[in-house]
């Protein structure tokens, strides 16, 4: 029985501005290189596509705005997941799962399963979907993002940002709670995901490159952050 790994693939990696084909080719190569010993569930984020739609409603005076913004974000994650199944071709699932049962059924037939956010839940992103799936599948959780790990503040904005190689679940949750949630938020993991990995003691890795992903999967030295 192959070990299952849940990977949260940030939408900012799939489509930072336009589709990053070069990155995705490298990602595909590493994933397929490792399917001999692992099965992968890859949860796609919404990225800039989601934020563009979410921001388009920001100044509109409409009822249930935040709720609708969240649904736009969910739709973007599913669009990105559909794209990734096309990008991987025969090497991944053809049908996008709608729930956890669907993910598990797809895993029985495929070594690589892509999905987006599975259903609406308040104050959550695709990170929460990933954390819930990691719990459901009893797997480790790898979060792929556009920085090389966890920092005490945004390294893209602050030169003084300090890298955090390892942190326990409790302290990470404290960090996450300091950030007010909003649909399309951009932090390494959302607050609900932080609660889930703490409650169920899910070992979580934050990585910023496919090279480090490959190193981790092959139990080599890697640059990234460990939560737990």
C-alpha atoms as a printed R data frame, in Angstrom:
    type eleno elety resid chain resno       x      y       z
1   ATOM     1    CA   UNK     A     1   0.000  0.000   0.000
2   ATOM     2    CA   UNK     A     2   1.511  3.308  -1.082
3   ATOM     3    CA   UNK     A     3   1.717  6.168   1.369
4   ATOM     4    CA   UNK     A     4  -0.680  9.020   0.575
5   ATOM     5    CA   UNK     A     5   0.610 12.602   0.581
6   ATOM     6    CA   UNK     A     6  -1.715 15.604   0.520
7   ATOM     7    CA   UNK     A     7  -0.216 18.588  -1.289
8   ATOM     8    CA   UNK     A     8  -1.733 22.055  -1.197
9   ATOM     9    CA   UNK     A     9  -0.611 23.658  -4.458
10  ATOM    10    CA   UNK     A    10  -0.923 27.415  -4.102
11  ATOM    11    CA   UNK     A    11  -2.800 29.124  -6.901
12  ATOM    12    CA   UNK     A    12  -0.003 31.699  -6.991
13  ATOM    13    CA   UNK     A    13   2.239 28.904  -8.282
14  ATOM    14    CA   UNK     A    14  -0.213 27.756 -10.945
15  ATOM    15    CA   UNK     A    15  -1.127 31.202 -12.205
16  ATOM    16    CA   UNK     A    16   0.903 34.045 -10.636
17  ATOM    17    CA   UNK     A    17  -0.083 36.311 -13.538
18  ATOM    18    CA   UNK     A    18  -0.408 33.860 -16.396
19  ATOM    19    CA   UNK     A    19  -0.066 30.070 -16.296
20  ATOM    20    CA   UNK     A    20   3.483 29.248 -15.140
21  ATOM    21    CA   UNK     A    21   4.121 26.381 -17.543
22  ATOM    22    CA   UNK     A    22   7.818 26.135 -16.663
23  ATOM    23    CA   UNK     A    23   7.082 25.634 -12.964
24  ATOM    24    CA   UNK     A    24   4.263 23.194 -13.663
25  ATOM    25    CA   UNK     A    25   6.450 21.088 -15.964
26  ATOM    26    CA   UNK     A    26   8.983 20.770 -13.126
27  ATOM    27    CA   UNK     A    27   6.228 19.995 -10.620
28  ATOM    28    CA   UNK     A    28   4.765 17.331 -12.887
29  ATOM    29    CA   UNK     A    29   8.178 15.741 -13.365
30  ATOM    30    CA   UNK     A    30   8.781 15.476  -9.602
31  ATOM    31    CA   UNK     A    31   5.308 14.126  -8.820
32  ATOM    32    CA   UNK     A    32   5.454 11.463 -11.537
33  ATOM    33    CA   UNK     A    33   8.997 10.559 -10.514
34  ATOM    34    CA   UNK     A    34   7.703  9.647  -7.057
35  ATOM    35    CA   UNK     A    35   4.467  7.778  -7.837
36  ATOM    36    CA   UNK     A    36   6.294  4.474  -7.423
37  ATOM    37    CA   UNK     A    37   6.124  4.903  -3.642
38  ATOM    38    CA   UNK     A    38   3.441  7.553  -3.068
39  ATOM    39    CA   UNK     A    39  -0.077  8.477  -4.092
40  ATOM    40    CA   UNK     A    40  -0.777 12.211  -4.209
41  ATOM    41    CA   UNK     A    41  -3.871 14.265  -3.527
42  ATOM    42    CA   UNK     A    42  -3.152 17.740  -4.868
43  ATOM    43    CA   UNK     A    43  -5.518 20.481  -3.736
44  ATOM    44    CA   UNK     A    44  -5.330 23.516  -5.990
45  ATOM    45    CA   UNK     A    45  -5.631 27.069  -4.729
46  ATOM    46    CA   UNK     A    46  -7.389 29.850  -6.605
47  ATOM    47    CA   UNK     A    47  -4.469 32.264  -6.919
48  ATOM    48    CA   UNK     A    48  -4.750 35.481  -8.860
49  ATOM    49    CA   UNK     A    49  -7.810 34.229 -10.737
50  ATOM    50    CA   UNK     A    50  -9.705 33.969  -7.448
51  ATOM    51    CA   UNK     A    51  -8.423 37.298  -6.146
52  ATOM    52    CA   UNK     A    52  -9.374 39.113  -9.355
53  ATOM    53    CA   UNK     A    53 -12.974 37.949  -9.054
54  ATOM    54    CA   UNK     A    54 -13.085 38.520  -5.291
55  ATOM    55    CA   UNK     A    55 -11.694 42.049  -5.655
56  ATOM    56    CA   UNK     A    56 -14.224 42.776  -8.383
57  ATOM    57    CA   UNK     A    57 -16.993 42.593  -5.786
58  ATOM    58    CA   UNK     A    58 -15.131 44.355  -2.984
59  ATOM    59    CA   UNK     A    59 -16.652 47.810  -3.484
60  ATOM    60    CA   UNK     A    60 -20.084 46.634  -4.562
61  ATOM    61    CA   UNK     A    61 -23.048 47.138  -2.245
62  ATOM    62    CA   UNK     A    62 -24.614 43.710  -2.468
63  ATOM    63    CA   UNK     A    63 -26.059 41.336   0.096
64  ATOM    64    CA   UNK     A    64 -24.005 38.344   1.286
65  ATOM    65    CA   UNK     A    65 -20.919 39.800  -0.395
66  ATOM    66    CA   UNK     A    66 -18.369 37.836   1.627
67  ATOM    67    CA   UNK     A    67 -20.315 34.621   1.037
68  ATOM    68    CA   UNK     A    68 -20.371 35.257  -2.716
69  ATOM    69    CA   UNK     A    69 -16.679 36.137  -2.738
70  ATOM    70    CA   UNK     A    70 -15.929 32.806  -1.086
71  ATOM    71    CA   UNK     A    71 -17.907 30.976  -3.770
72  ATOM    72    CA   UNK     A    72 -15.935 32.770  -6.477
73  ATOM    73    CA   UNK     A    73 -12.750 31.598  -4.776
74  ATOM    74    CA   UNK     A    74 -14.022 28.004  -4.662
75  ATOM    75    CA   UNK     A    75 -14.928 28.137  -8.355
76  ATOM    76    CA   UNK     A    76 -11.419 29.351  -9.198
77  ATOM    77    CA   UNK     A    77  -9.830 26.457  -7.286
78  ATOM    78    CA   UNK     A    78 -11.950 23.977  -9.246
79  ATOM    79    CA   UNK     A    79 -11.019 25.641 -12.528
80  ATOM    80    CA   UNK     A    80  -7.332 25.345 -11.628
81  ATOM    81    CA   UNK     A    81  -7.831 21.703 -10.633
82  ATOM    82    CA   UNK     A    82  -9.515 20.979 -13.967
83  ATOM    83    CA   UNK     A    83  -6.611 22.618 -15.775
84  ATOM    84    CA   UNK     A    84  -4.117 20.499 -13.829
85  ATOM    85    CA   UNK     A    85  -5.891 17.266 -14.801
86  ATOM    86    CA   UNK     A    86  -5.534 18.326 -18.443
87  ATOM    87    CA   UNK     A    87  -1.886 19.273 -17.849
88  ATOM    88    CA   UNK     A    88  -1.096 15.846 -16.326
89  ATOM    89    CA   UNK     A    89  -3.200 14.026 -18.921
90  ATOM    90    CA   UNK     A    90  -3.544 10.259 -18.466
91  ATOM    91    CA   UNK     A    91  -1.411 10.428 -15.320
92  ATOM    92    CA   UNK     A    92  -4.192 11.869 -13.154
93  ATOM    93    CA   UNK     A    93  -7.927 11.711 -12.472
94  ATOM    94    CA   UNK     A    94 -10.400 12.731 -15.170
95  ATOM    95    CA   UNK     A    95 -13.307 13.677 -12.904
96  ATOM    96    CA   UNK     A    96 -12.933 16.416 -10.274
97  ATOM    97    CA   UNK     A    97 -14.046 15.043  -6.870
98  ATOM    98    CA   UNK     A    98 -16.861 16.895  -5.123
99  ATOM    99    CA   UNK     A    99 -16.272 15.504  -1.639
100 ATOM   100    CA   UNK     A   100 -13.829 13.465   0.437
101 ATOM   101    CA   UNK     A   101 -15.469 10.198  -0.531
102 ATOM   102    CA   UNK     A   102 -14.913 11.140  -4.172
103 ATOM   103    CA   UNK     A   103 -11.251 11.863  -3.473
104 ATOM   104    CA   UNK     A   104 -10.806  8.469  -1.819
105 ATOM   105    CA   UNK     A   105 -12.525  6.701  -4.717
106 ATOM   106    CA   UNK     A   106 -10.309  8.537  -7.218
107 ATOM   107    CA   UNK     A   107  -7.216  7.470  -5.239
108 ATOM   108    CA   UNK     A   108  -8.172  3.825  -5.749
109 ATOM   109    CA   UNK     A   109  -7.839  4.318  -9.518
110 ATOM   110    CA   UNK     A   110  -5.146  6.987  -9.784
111 ATOM   111    CA   UNK     A   111  -1.744  7.757  -8.299
112 ATOM   112    CA   UNK     A   112  -2.386 11.499  -8.691
113 ATOM   113    CA   UNK     A   113  -5.710 13.131  -7.819
114 ATOM   114    CA   UNK     A   114  -6.406 16.839  -8.280
115 ATOM   115    CA   UNK     A   115  -9.229 18.711  -6.605
116 ATOM   116    CA   UNK     A   116 -10.165 22.205  -5.552
117 ATOM   117    CA   UNK     A   117 -12.003 23.310  -2.435
118 ATOM   118    CA   UNK     A   118 -14.666 20.647  -1.889
119 ATOM   119    CA   UNK     A   119 -17.530 22.691  -0.472
120 ATOM   120    CA   UNK     A   120 -18.367 26.059   1.000
121 ATOM   121    CA   UNK     A   121 -17.338 26.640   4.601
122 ATOM   122    CA   UNK     A   122 -17.044 30.049   6.207
123 ATOM   123    CA   UNK     A   123 -13.607 31.650   6.682
124 ATOM   124    CA   UNK     A   124 -11.681 28.928   4.885
125 ATOM   125    CA   UNK     A   125  -9.473 28.553   1.822
126 ATOM   126    CA   UNK     A   126  -8.237 25.486  -0.057
127 ATOM   127    CA   UNK     A   127  -5.681 25.112   2.782
128 ATOM   128    CA   UNK     A   128  -8.509 23.961   5.042
129 ATOM   129    CA   UNK     A   129  -9.604 21.433   2.428
130 ATOM   130    CA   UNK     A   130  -6.041 20.117   2.348
131 ATOM   131    CA   UNK     A   131  -5.811 19.848   6.140
132 ATOM   132    CA   UNK     A   132  -9.174 18.063   6.342
133 ATOM   133    CA   UNK     A   133  -8.096 15.619   3.643
134 ATOM   134    CA   UNK     A   134  -4.794 14.967   5.426
135 ATOM   135    CA   UNK     A   135  -6.778 14.055   8.537
136 ATOM   136    CA   UNK     A   136  -9.289 11.960   6.581
137 ATOM   137    CA   UNK     A   137  -6.542 10.070   4.732
138 ATOM   138    CA   UNK     A   138  -4.160  9.881   7.725
139 ATOM   139    CA   UNK     A   139  -1.413 11.498   5.691
140 ATOM   140    CA   UNK     A   140   1.306 14.095   5.965
141 ATOM   141    CA   UNK     A   141   0.507 17.522   4.571
142 ATOM   142    CA   UNK     A   142   2.807 19.497   2.248
143 ATOM   143    CA   UNK     A   143   1.987 23.104   1.482
144 ATOM   144    CA   UNK     A   144   3.615 24.425  -1.693
145 ATOM   145    CA   UNK     A   145   3.754 28.206  -1.762
146 ATOM   146    CA   UNK     A   146   5.691 31.046  -3.413
147 ATOM   147    CA   UNK     A   147   8.143 31.587  -0.544
148 ATOM   148    CA   UNK     A   148  10.675 29.056   0.707
149 ATOM   149    CA   UNK     A   149   8.976 28.417   4.040
150 ATOM   150    CA   UNK     A   150   7.466 30.129   7.053
151 ATOM   151    CA   UNK     A   151   8.579 33.601   8.109
152 ATOM   152    CA   UNK     A   152   7.616 35.788  11.043
153 ATOM   153    CA   UNK     A   153   6.320 38.335   8.499
154 ATOM   154    CA   UNK     A   154   5.950 38.587   4.736
155 ATOM   155    CA   UNK     A   155   9.484 38.253   3.277
156 ATOM   156    CA   UNK     A   156   8.310 39.846   0.024
157 ATOM   157    CA   UNK     A   157   7.505 43.054   1.873
158 ATOM   158    CA   UNK     A   158   9.955 43.090   4.781
159 ATOM   159    CA   UNK     A   159  13.693 42.576   4.408
160 ATOM   160    CA   UNK     A   160  13.920 41.957   8.139
161 ATOM   161    CA   UNK     A   161  11.607 38.906   7.938
162 ATOM   162    CA   UNK     A   162  13.082 35.928   9.804
163 ATOM   163    CA   UNK     A   163  12.868 32.378   8.486
164 ATOM   164    CA   UNK     A   164  11.296 29.808  10.823
165 ATOM   165    CA   UNK     A   165  12.621 26.311  10.106
166 ATOM   166    CA   UNK     A   166  10.517 24.552  12.742
167 ATOM   167    CA   UNK     A   167   7.553 25.533  14.905
168 ATOM   168    CA   UNK     A   168   5.079 23.634  17.052
169 ATOM   169    CA   UNK     A   169   1.375 23.505  16.255
170 ATOM   170    CA   UNK     A   170   0.375 25.773  19.137
171 ATOM   171    CA   UNK     A   171   2.744 28.602  18.213
172 ATOM   172    CA   UNK     A   172   1.836 28.361  14.544
173 ATOM   173    CA   UNK     A   173  -1.858 28.697  15.386
174 ATOM   174    CA   UNK     A   174  -1.032 31.850  17.365
175 ATOM   175    CA   UNK     A   175   0.652 33.276  14.262
176 ATOM   176    CA   UNK     A   176  -2.290 32.419  12.029
177 ATOM   177    CA   UNK     A   177  -4.805 33.959  14.429
178 ATOM   178    CA   UNK     A   178  -3.059 37.326  14.256
179 ATOM   179    CA   UNK     A   179  -4.182 37.656  10.637
180 ATOM   180    CA   UNK     A   180  -7.781 38.633  10.041
181 ATOM   181    CA   UNK     A   181  -9.403 36.243   7.568
182 ATOM   182    CA   UNK     A   182 -10.707 37.490   4.226
183 ATOM   183    CA   UNK     A   183 -11.627 35.542   1.068
184 ATOM   184    CA   UNK     A   184  -8.529 35.098  -1.105
185 ATOM   185    CA   UNK     A   185  -6.191 35.785   1.814
186 ATOM   186    CA   UNK     A   186  -2.489 35.230   1.234
187 ATOM   187    CA   UNK     A   187  -0.819 33.517   4.197
188 ATOM   188    CA   UNK     A   188   0.948 30.152   4.131
189 ATOM   189    CA   UNK     A   189  -2.061 28.444   5.798
190 ATOM   190    CA   UNK     A   190  -5.444 29.810   6.774
191 ATOM   191    CA   UNK     A   191  -6.622 29.908  10.384
192 ATOM   192    CA   UNK     A   192  -8.949 26.910  10.104
193 ATOM   193    CA   UNK     A   193  -6.182 24.772   8.593
194 ATOM   194    CA   UNK     A   194  -3.929 25.815  11.484
195 ATOM   195    CA   UNK     A   195  -6.595 24.668  13.979
196 ATOM   196    CA   UNK     A   196  -7.028 21.329  12.204
197 ATOM   197    CA   UNK     A   197  -3.347 20.443  12.040
198 ATOM   198    CA   UNK     A   198  -2.973 21.359  15.719
199 ATOM   199    CA   UNK     A   199  -6.035 19.408  16.867
200 ATOM   200    CA   UNK     A   200  -5.087 16.251  14.979
201 ATOM   201    CA   UNK     A   201  -1.299 16.663  15.238
202 ATOM   202    CA   UNK     A   202  -0.828 16.546  11.469
203 ATOM   203    CA   UNK     A   203   2.799 16.828  10.428
204 ATOM   204    CA   UNK     A   204   2.966 19.718   7.991
205 ATOM   205    CA   UNK     A   205   5.694 20.986   5.688
206 ATOM   206    CA   UNK     A   206   5.899 24.361   3.958
207 ATOM   207    CA   UNK     A   207   8.022 24.375   0.799
208 ATOM   208    CA   UNK     A   208   8.769 26.886  -1.923
209 ATOM   209    CA   UNK     A   209  10.260 24.848  -4.764
210 ATOM   210    CA   UNK     A   210   9.900 21.545  -6.578
211 ATOM   211    CA   UNK     A   211  13.551 20.799  -5.858
212 ATOM   212    CA   UNK     A   212  12.870 20.859  -2.125
213 ATOM   213    CA   UNK     A   213   9.688 18.839  -2.650
214 ATOM   214    CA   UNK     A   214  11.703 16.115  -4.355
215 ATOM   215    CA   UNK     A   215  14.316 16.211  -1.578
216 ATOM   216    CA   UNK     A   216  11.628 15.822   1.091
217 ATOM   217    CA   UNK     A   217   9.876 12.967  -0.721
218 ATOM   218    CA   UNK     A   218  13.190 11.150  -0.964
219 ATOM   219    CA   UNK     A   219  14.053 11.767   2.692
220 ATOM   220    CA   UNK     A   220  16.977 14.035   1.853
221 ATOM   221    CA   UNK     A   221  17.955 17.413   3.260
222 ATOM   222    CA   UNK     A   222  15.456 20.069   2.276
223 ATOM   223    CA   UNK     A   223  14.991 23.791   2.758
224 ATOM   224    CA   UNK     A   224  11.560 24.534   4.162
225 ATOM   225    CA   UNK     A   225   9.588 24.689   7.382
226 ATOM   226    CA   UNK     A   226   8.147 21.950   9.567
227 ATOM   227    CA   UNK     A   227   5.040 22.446  11.691
228 ATOM   228    CA   UNK     A   228   4.633 19.877  14.438
